[in-house]
Amino acid sequence: MKKYAIIVAGGKGLRMGTEVPKQFLPIGGKPVLMRTLEAFHAYDAAMDLIVVLPVDQQAYWDGLCHDQGFAVPHRVADGGATRFHSVRNGLALVGDDGLVAVHDGVRPFVAREVIEACFREADLRGAVVPVTDVVETVRRVTPEGSVTVNRADYKLVQTPQVFRTALLKRAYRQPYSERFTDDASVVEAMGVSVALVPGNRENIKITTPFDIRVAEALTGCSI
């Protein structure tokens, strides 16, 4: 079955405190986004990779690819006003038959086993997301203060979120809503259930300077 991966990379680096968007920051000498693409290419070299970037960042990305001799095949789609619209633009390059992953461009440490499990389960069940357990105590804020909740009732959601392409395309024909926080929430709005598979804790989303330090450690580089 044809496989696609839409890599959404629309960050501006505001929480990172840098002028360079976070997806272009180097980890061990290589931009984060390149490491993310390499993770999917290593899983399946025949996978159709689509990077969604803001128009005003595409020339910079082209320059990085040229300077680094980056050879992983991929196509580029224009970013939208929100993540929802960016994914919709990426889906315009996806065929109607197959499986499609949507992944954060700043999650370069997704395990091959997780990618494989997500595609396998999506083929069987239509929609799947990787999750990890909550390991810290969780409190819910109430008007009266706060209360401890059972952390076993909660999971932390990661990407890639993988779907049958026809299903995700149909979901993204819905009008945009602020309640759409990820792709699973868009699909669930149609009444479709989403399966869960175990993620990997190293699959962090690089958003802050602290995350960069963790990422450097994960690549085995000095910080």
C-alpha positions in Angstrom: 0.0 0.0 0.0 1.3 3.5 -0.9 2.7 5.4 2.1 2.9 9.1 2.5 4.3 11.3 5.3 3.3 14.9 5.7 6.0 16.7 7.8 4.5 19.9 9.2 7.2 22.5 9.9 5.7 25.9 10.4 7.5 27.0 13.6 8.8 30.5 14.0 11.2 29.9 17.0 9.4 32.3 19.3 9.6 30.1 22.4 13.1 29.2 21.3 14.2 32.8 21.5 16.0 32.7 18.2 15.5 34.3 14.8 16.0 31.0 13.1 12.9 28.9 13.0 13.2 25.9 15.3 12.9 23.3 12.5 16.2 24.7 11.0 18.2 24.8 14.2 21.2 22.4 14.1 21.4 19.3 16.3 24.8 17.8 16.1 25.5 19.9 13.1 22.4 18.9 11.1 19.1 20.8 11.0 16.3 19.3 13.0 14.0 19.0 10.0 16.6 17.0 8.0 16.9 14.5 10.9 13.1 14.1 10.9 13.0 13.4 7.2 15.8 10.9 7.6 13.9 9.0 10.2 11.0 8.3 7.8 13.3 7.7 4.8 15.2 5.1 6.9 11.9 3.3 7.7 10.8 3.2 4.0 12.9 4.7 1.2 9.9 4.5 -1.1 7.7 6.6 1.1 6.4 9.9 -0.5 7.7 12.6 1.8 5.9 16.0 1.8 7.3 18.9 3.8 4.9 21.7 4.6 6.7 25.0 5.1 5.7 28.7 5.1 6.3 30.3 1.7 8.8 32.7 3.2 10.9 29.9 4.6 11.2 27.7 1.5 14.1 29.5 -0.1 16.0 29.2 3.2 15.3 25.5 3.3 16.4 25.1 -0.3 19.7 26.8 0.7 20.2 24.5 3.7 19.6 21.4 1.5 22.1 22.6 -1.0 24.7 23.5 1.5 24.4 20.2 3.4 24.1 18.1 0.3 20.8 16.8 1.6 19.6 14.0 -0.8 16.4 12.6 0.9 13.7 13.0 -1.8 10.8 15.1 -0.8 8.2 17.6 -2.1 7.3 20.9 -0.5 3.8 22.3 0.1 2.9 25.8 1.3 2.1 26.3 4.9 -1.3 27.7 5.9 -2.6 30.1 8.6 -2.9 27.3 11.1 -1.7 23.7 11.4 -5.1 22.6 10.2 -4.7 24.5 7.0 -1.1 23.4 6.6 -2.0 19.8 6.8 -4.9 20.4 4.3 -2.4 21.9 1.9 -0.1 18.8 2.3 -3.0 16.5 1.7 -3.5 18.1 -1.7 -0.4 16.3 -2.8 -1.5 12.9 -1.5 -3.4 10.3 -3.5 -6.8 8.9 -2.5 -5.6 5.4 -1.8 -2.9 4.5 0.7 -1.8 5.5 4.2 -0.7 8.9 5.3 1.3 9.9 8.4 1.2 13.5 9.7 4.3 14.3 11.8 5.7 17.3 13.6 8.9 18.5 11.8 10.5 19.1 15.2 10.2 15.5 16.4 13.4 13.9 14.9 13.7 11.1 17.4 10.7 9.0 16.6 11.6 5.3 16.7 11.5 3.2 13.5 9.4 0.7 15.5 6.8 3.4 16.3 6.5 4.4 12.7 6.1 0.8 11.7 3.5 0.1 14.4 1.5 3.2 13.4 1.3 2.3 9.7 0.5 -1.3 10.5 -2.4 -0.4 12.8 -3.7 2.3 10.5 -3.9 -0.3 7.7 -6.0 -2.5 10.0 -8.1 0.1 11.9 -8.0 3.3 9.8 -6.7 5.8 12.3 -4.0 5.6 15.0 -1.8 7.8 17.2 1.2 6.9 19.3 1.0 7.7 23.0 3.2 7.4 26.1 2.2 7.0 29.8 2.0 9.9 32.1 4.7 9.4 34.7 4.2 12.4 36.9 1.4 13.2 39.3 -1.4 15.2 37.5 -3.7 17.7 39.1 -6.9 19.2 37.6 -7.6 22.8 38.3 -11.1 23.5 39.6 -12.9 26.7 40.7 -12.1 25.8 44.3 -8.4 25.0 43.7 -7.1 21.8 42.3 -7.5 18.0 42.7 -5.3 15.0 42.0 -6.6 12.8 39.2 -5.7 9.2 38.3 -2.8 9.5 35.8 -3.6 6.0 34.5 -6.7 7.6 32.8 -4.5 9.9 30.6 -1.9 9.5 27.9 0.5 11.9 26.2 -0.1 12.1 22.5 2.8 12.1 19.9 3.2 12.0 16.2 3.2 10.4 13.6 -0.6 10.1 13.5 -1.4 7.8 10.7 -4.6 7.3 8.7 -6.1 5.8 5.6 -5.7 8.6 3.1 -9.3 8.7 2.0 -10.4 9.0 5.6 -8.1 11.9 6.5 -8.9 13.8 3.3 -12.6 13.5 4.1 -11.9 14.7 7.6 -10.1 17.8 6.4 -13.0 18.8 4.2 -14.7 19.9 7.4 -14.7 23.6 8.3 -11.9 24.6 10.6 -12.6 24.6 14.4 -10.4 25.8 17.2 -11.0 22.4 18.9 -8.9 20.7 16.3 -5.6 20.4 18.2 -4.2 17.5 16.2 -5.2 15.3 13.3 -6.9 12.7 15.5 -9.3 15.4 16.8 -10.2 16.3 13.2 -11.0 12.6 12.5 -12.9 12.1 15.7 -15.1 15.1 14.9 -16.7 12.8 12.2 -17.4 10.1 14.9 -14.5 7.9 13.9 -12.6 6.2 16.7 -8.8 6.5 16.9 -6.6 3.5 18.0 -3.6 4.0 20.3 -0.1 2.4 20.0 2.9 2.8 22.3 5.2 5.7 21.4 8.8 6.3 22.5 9.7 8.8 25.1 12.7 10.0 23.1 10.2 11.3 20.6 10.2 14.8 22.1 8.9 17.9 20.4 11.8 20.4 20.2 10.2 23.7 21.2 12.4 25.4 23.9 16.2 25.9 24.5 16.0 23.1 27.1 14.7 20.7 24.4 17.8 21.6 22.3 20.0 20.4 25.1 18.1 17.2 25.5 18.2 16.7 21.7 22.0 17.2 21.7 22.3 14.6 24.4 20.1 12.1 22.5 22.4 12.4 19.4 25.4 11.8 21.6 26.8 15.2 21.0 28.4 17.5 23.7 26.3 20.4 25.0 
